[in-house]
Amino acid sequence: MKTIDLAYRTLYAELVQRSLDASFETDFSTAGNFVRVPVKGRDYWYFEETRPQKSRRYVGPAEDPEIAKRVAAFKEIKDDLRARRRLVSTLVRDAGLAAPDRFSGDVVEALEKAGLFRLRAVLVGTVAFQTYAGHLGVKLPGAALQTGDADFAQFHSVSAEVDDSMPPLIEVLKAVDPTFREIPHRTDAGRTTQFENASRYRIEFLTPNRGSDEHADHASPMPSLGGASAQPLRFLDFLIRDPVRAVLLHRSGVPVLVPSPERFAVHKLIVAARRERSAAAKREKDLHQASLLVEALETTRRQDDLAHAFAEAWNRGEAWREALRKGLQLLQPDRSEMVDLVLGKALDEARIEIDGFMRRSK
């Protein structure tokens, strides 16, 4: 796997920062002020305006250093739309990084502007995978980047506690494509976790299921998601814990939150193991993306991150270990050997011992 030149990696990092800066300028009027508010023992930043009427909007946790930095520099933020467009063009044209298809980019951009990532939702799935080439500074093959949907996830506790909400989601999506419609949930007809347009492009909202399995068939109301609910899923809390900031290479750059690449790789092994046999194509895509990220993490010398993520999943219980074993066994022989080698090396370097894990130790 090839890395991209340092100059392009530097440009990407600059684009991430400047896109975040610009999102603050778009979201918050200079006529307002940031205020620090204690909520249940933690401090959070809110943005307060008094005109045309007094209002307060959630911004993020006070301990997030990036948000704190942006709050401190708020008055100095300037819109540099054209310059960021040039950066995106350079990264796509000259560095060879993949841009999302235009429709996916438009959808994510509209949701970002509506405040989805400000409210700590996380972009997951293949659209998130598209950001890892720039984030890691490597070239990823285009076949692993194609998709016809977009998935987003949020912890229910976050959605319930931020005391803020997006505009109605269906209105945000219809502004992108008027044919978007709500799809009633299969067991809770009065709730919506999915939206679809006339071309069958689907958007889904997810949330971790950490309760009993009986909750898996019911949509979870999400107060901050503009009237949408979310589908509870097992293992999702592992994926979206401690997300990273990235940018989608669309137009002038769309700042997003995505899972860390090491968590994404491990989670894909688990998801592949739990796929039904009828979903063979999706399973193969899961395994392909997992193996690519394992290789990318080795190439960029981040094996210790991978080791700690794998160890965390492994130590969560027998159901997790069984899924990881099966996921590894499903890999093609050439990929399996590479993943085993990298994981074994990573665990050794991080001095993490997992009894009976590596097949080569049996």
C-alpha positions as CSV (number, residue, x, y, z in Angstrom):
1,M,0.0,0.0,0.0
2,K,1.4,3.4,-1.0
3,T,1.4,6.5,1.2
4,I,0.8,9.9,-0.3
5,D,3.5,12.6,-0.2
6,L,4.0,14.5,3.0
7,A,3.0,17.7,1.2
8,Y,-0.4,16.3,0.5
9,R,-0.8,14.9,4.0
10,T,-0.1,18.4,5.3
11,L,-2.6,19.9,2.9
12,Y,-5.2,17.4,4.1
13,A,-4.6,18.3,7.7
14,E,-4.9,22.0,6.9
15,L,-8.2,21.3,5.0
16,V,-9.6,19.5,8.1
17,Q,-8.8,22.5,10.3
18,R,-10.0,25.1,7.9
19,S,-13.3,23.2,7.2
20,L,-14.0,23.1,10.9
21,D,-13.2,26.8,11.2
22,A,-15.6,27.5,8.3
23,S,-18.4,25.4,9.8
24,F,-18.2,27.5,13.0
25,E,-18.5,30.6,10.9
26,T,-21.6,29.2,9.1
27,D,-23.2,27.9,12.3
28,F,-22.7,30.8,14.6
29,S,-23.3,34.5,14.1
30,T,-20.7,36.9,15.4
31,A,-23.6,38.7,17.1
32,G,-23.8,35.9,19.7
33,N,-21.5,34.5,22.4
34,F,-20.3,31.2,23.6
35,V,-21.2,30.3,27.2
36,R,-20.0,27.4,29.3
37,V,-22.8,25.5,31.0
38,P,-22.5,22.7,33.6
39,V,-24.8,19.7,32.9
40,K,-24.8,16.6,35.2
41,G,-21.3,17.2,36.5
42,R,-19.7,18.0,33.1
43,D,-19.2,21.4,31.3
44,Y,-20.5,22.0,27.8
45,W,-20.2,24.9,25.3
46,Y,-23.4,26.5,24.1
47,F,-23.9,29.4,21.7
48,E,-26.3,32.1,23.0
49,E,-28.0,34.7,20.9
50,T,-30.4,37.4,22.1
51,R,-31.8,38.6,18.7
52,P,-34.4,38.2,17.3
53,Q,-35.1,36.3,20.5
54,K,-33.0,34.7,23.2
55,S,-31.9,31.2,22.2
56,R,-29.1,28.8,23.2
57,R,-27.6,26.1,21.0
58,Y,-25.5,23.1,22.0
59,V,-21.9,23.2,20.6
60,G,-20.0,20.3,22.3
61,P,-18.1,19.1,25.4
62,A,-15.9,21.7,27.1
63,E,-13.0,19.3,27.3
64,D,-12.8,18.8,23.5
65,P,-9.6,20.7,22.7
66,E,-10.6,21.4,19.1
67,I,-13.9,23.0,20.1
68,A,-12.2,25.0,22.9
69,K,-9.7,26.2,20.4
70,R,-12.4,27.3,17.9
71,V,-14.3,29.1,20.7
72,A,-11.2,31.0,21.6
73,A,-10.5,32.0,18.0
74,F,-14.1,32.6,17.0
75,K,-13.8,36.3,16.2
76,E,-10.8,35.6,13.9
77,I,-12.5,33.0,11.7
78,K,-12.8,34.0,8.0
79,D,-14.6,32.4,5.2
80,D,-12.1,31.0,2.7
81,L,-14.4,29.0,0.5
82,R,-12.5,29.4,-2.7
83,A,-9.1,28.5,-1.1
84,R,-10.6,25.3,0.4
85,R,-12.1,24.4,-3.0
86,R,-8.6,24.6,-4.4
87,L,-7.2,22.4,-1.6
88,V,-9.9,19.8,-2.3
89,S,-9.2,19.9,-6.0
90,T,-5.4,19.4,-5.4
91,L,-6.0,16.4,-3.1
92,V,-8.3,14.7,-5.5
93,R,-6.5,15.5,-8.8
94,D,-2.9,15.5,-7.8
95,A,-2.7,13.3,-4.7
96,G,-5.2,10.8,-6.1
97,L,-7.4,10.7,-3.1
98,A,-11.0,9.6,-3.7
99,A,-13.9,12.0,-3.6
100,P,-17.4,10.7,-2.8
101,D,-20.0,10.6,-5.5
102,R,-21.6,14.0,-5.8
103,F,-25.0,12.9,-4.4
104,S,-23.5,11.4,-1.3
105,G,-21.4,14.5,-0.9
106,D,-24.4,16.7,-1.2
107,V,-26.4,14.7,1.4
108,V,-23.6,14.7,4.0
109,E,-22.9,18.4,3.4
110,A,-26.6,19.3,3.9
111,L,-26.7,17.3,7.1
112,E,-23.5,18.9,8.3
113,K,-24.8,22.4,7.7
114,A,-28.0,21.4,9.6
115,G,-25.9,20.6,12.6
116,L,-25.7,16.8,12.6
117,F,-22.0,16.5,13.5
118,R,-22.1,19.5,15.8
119,L,-24.7,17.4,17.8
120,R,-22.0,14.6,17.9
121,A,-23.5,12.2,15.4
122,V,-21.0,10.0,13.6
123,L,-20.8,9.2,9.9
124,V,-20.4,5.4,9.5
125,G,-20.3,2.9,6.7
126,T,-18.6,3.2,3.3
127,V,-19.0,7.0,3.1
128,A,-16.9,7.2,6.3
129,F,-14.4,4.7,4.9
130,Q,-13.9,7.2,2.0
131,T,-12.3,9.6,4.4
132,Y,-9.6,7.3,5.7
133,A,-7.3,7.7,2.7
134,G,-6.7,11.4,3.6
135,H,-6.9,10.8,7.3
136,L,-4.2,8.1,7.1
137,G,-2.3,9.5,4.2
138,V,-2.6,6.4,2.0
139,K,-4.1,5.5,-1.4
140,L,-7.1,3.1,-1.1
141,P,-8.6,1.3,-4.1
142,G,-11.7,2.7,-5.6
143,A,-13.7,-0.5,-5.6
144,A,-13.9,-0.4,-1.8
145,L,-15.4,3.1,-1.8
146,Q,-18.6,2.6,-3.8
147,T,-21.9,2.9,-2.1
148,G,-25.6,3.7,-2.6
149,D,-26.4,4.7,0.9
150,A,-25.3,6.8,3.9
151,D,-25.4,5.8,7.5
152,F,-25.1,7.9,10.6
153,A,-25.0,6.9,14.3
154,Q,-25.4,8.7,17.6
155,F,-25.5,7.6,21.3
156,H,-29.0,8.0,22.7
157,S,-27.6,9.6,25.8
158,V,-26.0,12.3,23.7
159,S,-29.2,12.9,21.7
160,A,-31.2,13.2,24.9
161,E,-28.8,15.4,26.9
162,V,-27.6,18.1,24.4
163,D,-30.9,20.0,24.7
164,D,-30.8,21.0,21.0
165,S,-32.1,19.6,17.7
166,M,-31.6,19.8,14.0
167,P,-34.3,21.2,11.8
168,P,-36.8,18.5,10.6
169,L,-34.7,15.9,8.8
170,I,-37.1,15.3,6.0
171,E,-37.0,19.0,5.1
172,V,-33.2,19.0,5.1
173,L,-33.2,15.9,2.8
174,K,-35.9,17.2,0.5
175,A,-33.8,20.4,-0.1
176,V,-31.2,18.0,-1.6
177,D,-33.7,15.8,-3.5
178,P,-37.5,16.5,-3.3
179,T,-38.2,12.8,-3.8
180,F,-36.9,11.8,-0.4
181,R,-39.5,10.1,1.7
182,E,-39.7,8.7,5.2
183,I,-39.8,4.9,5.5
184,P,-41.9,3.8,8.5
185,H,-40.1,1.5,10.9
186,R,-41.0,-2.2,10.4
187,T,-42.3,-2.6,14.0
188,D,-42.9,1.1,15.1
189,A,-44.9,2.5,12.2
190,G,-45.0,6.0,13.8
191,R,-41.3,6.3,13.8
192,T,-38.7,6.7,11.0
193,T,-35.1,5.5,11.0
194,Q,-34.6,5.4,7.2
195,F,-35.2,7.8,4.3
196,E,-35.2,6.9,0.6
197,N,-35.4,8.8,-2.6
198,A,-36.8,7.8,-6.0
199,S,-33.4,6.4,-7.1
200,R,-33.4,4.0,-4.0
201,Y,-30.6,6.0,-2.3
202,R,-31.1,5.2,1.4
203,I,-30.1,7.1,4.5
204,E,-30.3,5.3,7.9
205,F,-29.8,6.5,11.5
206,L,-28.4,4.0,14.1
207,T,-27.8,3.9,17.8
208,P,-26.1,1.4,20.1
209,N,-28.2,-1.2,21.7
210,R,-26.7,-2.0,25.1
211,G,-30.0,-3.2,26.7
212,S,-31.8,-6.5,26.2
213,D,-32.3,-7.9,22.7
214,E,-36.0,-7.1,22.8
215,H,-35.1,-3.5,22.1
216,A,-33.4,-4.5,18.7
217,D,-36.8,-4.6,16.9
218,H,-37.9,-1.2,18.1
219,A,-36.9,2.3,16.9
220,S,-35.3,4.5,19.5
221,P,-36.5,8.1,19.6
222,M,-33.6,10.6,19.2
223,P,-34.5,14.1,20.5
224,S,-31.7,15.9,18.6
225,L,-32.3,14.3,15.2
226,G,-35.0,16.5,13.8
227,G,-37.9,14.1,14.3
228,A,-36.0,11.0,13.2
229,S,-35.5,7.9,15.3
230,A,-32.6,5.4,15.2
231,Q,-32.3,1.6,14.8
232,P,-30.6,0.0,17.8
233,L,-27.6,-2.2,16.9
234,R,-25.3,-4.4,18.9
235,F,-21.6,-3.7,18.9
236,L,-22.2,-0.2,17.6
237,D,-21.0,1.5,20.8
238,F,-17.5,0.1,20.2
239,L,-17.5,1.6,16.7
240,I,-18.5,5.2,17.5
241,R,-16.7,5.6,20.8
242,D,-13.9,8.3,20.5
243,P,-14.6,9.3,16.9
244,V,-12.0,11.3,14.9
245,R,-12.4,14.5,12.8
246,A,-12.0,14.1,9.1
247,V,-13.1,15.8,5.9
248,L,-15.1,14.6,3.0
249,L,-13.4,15.7,-0.3
250,H,-16.6,17.3,-1.7
251,R,-16.8,20.9,-2.9
252,S,-14.9,23.0,-0.4
253,G,-14.6,20.1,2.1
254,V,-17.2,18.8,4.5
255,P,-16.0,18.4,8.1
256,V,-17.3,15.2,9.6
257,L,-16.9,12.9,12.6
258,V,-16.0,9.3,11.7
259,P,-15.0,6.2,13.7
260,S,-11.3,5.8,14.3
261,P,-9.9,3.6,11.5
262,E,-8.7,1.0,13.9
263,R,-12.2,0.7,15.5
264,F,-13.7,0.6,12.0
265,A,-11.4,-2.3,10.9
266,V,-12.2,-4.4,14.0
267,H,-15.9,-3.6,13.8
268,K,-16.0,-4.7,10.2
269,L,-14.6,-8.1,11.1
270,I,-17.5,-8.4,13.7
271,V,-20.1,-7.3,11.2
272,A,-18.9,-9.7,8.5
273,A,-19.2,-12.6,11.0
274,R,-22.8,-11.6,11.8
275,R,-24.0,-11.2,8.2
276,E,-26.6,-13.7,6.9
277,R,-25.4,-16.0,4.1
278,S,-27.7,-14.1,1.7
279,A,-25.6,-11.0,2.2
280,A,-22.4,-12.5,0.7
281,A,-21.6,-9.4,-1.3
282,K,-21.9,-7.1,1.7
283,R,-19.8,-9.6,3.8
284,E,-17.0,-9.6,1.2
285,K,-17.0,-5.8,1.2
286,D,-16.8,-5.7,5.0
287,L,-13.8,-8.1,4.9
288,H,-12.2,-6.1,2.1
289,Q,-12.4,-2.8,3.9
290,A,-11.2,-4.4,7.2
291,S,-8.1,-5.9,5.6
292,L,-7.3,-2.7,3.7
293,L,-7.4,-0.7,6.9
294,V,-5.3,-3.2,8.7
295,E,-2.7,-2.9,6.0
296,A,-3.0,0.9,6.0
297,L,-2.5,1.0,9.8
298,E,0.7,-1.0,9.4
299,T,1.9,1.1,6.6
300,T,1.5,4.3,8.6
301,R,3.0,2.6,11.7
302,R,-0.2,2.7,13.8
303,Q,-0.1,-1.0,14.8
304,D,-0.4,-0.1,18.4
305,D,-3.7,1.7,17.8
306,L,-5.0,-1.5,16.1
307,A,-3.8,-3.7,18.9
308,H,-5.5,-1.7,21.6
309,A,-8.8,-1.6,19.6
310,F,-8.7,-5.3,19.0
311,A,-7.8,-6.1,22.6
312,E,-10.7,-3.9,23.8
313,A,-13.2,-5.8,21.6
314,W,-11.7,-9.2,22.5
315,N,-12.0,-8.5,26.2
316,R,-15.7,-7.5,26.0
317,G,-16.8,-11.1,26.3
318,E,-17.3,-14.5,24.6
319,A,-19.8,-13.2,22.0
320,W,-17.3,-10.6,20.9
321,R,-14.5,-13.2,20.7
322,E,-16.6,-15.6,18.7
323,A,-17.4,-12.9,16.2
324,L,-13.8,-11.9,15.9
325,R,-12.7,-15.5,15.4
326,K,-15.3,-16.1,12.7
327,G,-14.5,-12.8,11.0
328,L,-10.8,-13.7,10.8
329,Q,-11.7,-17.2,9.4
330,L,-13.8,-15.6,6.7
331,L,-10.9,-13.7,5.2
332,Q,-9.4,-15.0,2.0
333,P,-6.2,-17.0,2.6
334,D,-3.9,-14.2,1.3
335,R,-5.7,-11.5,3.3
336,S,-5.9,-13.8,6.4
337,E,-2.2,-14.3,6.4
338,M,-1.6,-10.6,6.1
339,V,-4.1,-9.7,8.9
340,D,-2.8,-12.4,11.2
341,L,0.8,-11.2,10.7
342,V,0.0,-7.5,11.3
343,L,-2.3,-8.2,14.3
344,G,0.2,-10.5,15.8
345,K,3.0,-8.0,15.3
346,A,0.8,-5.2,16.7
347,L,-0.2,-7.1,19.8
348,D,3.5,-8.0,20.4
349,E,4.7,-4.5,20.0
350,A,1.9,-3.2,22.3
351,R,2.8,-6.0,24.8
352,I,-0.9,-7.1,24.7
353,E,-1.4,-10.8,25.3
354,I,-4.7,-12.5,24.3
355,D,-4.7,-16.1,25.2
356,G,-5.5,-18.4,22.3
357,F,-6.3,-15.6,19.9
358,M,-3.8,-16.0,17.0
359,R,-4.4,-19.1,14.9
360,R,-0.7,-19.4,14.4
361,S,-0.3,-20.0,18.1
362,K,-2.7,-23.0,18.1
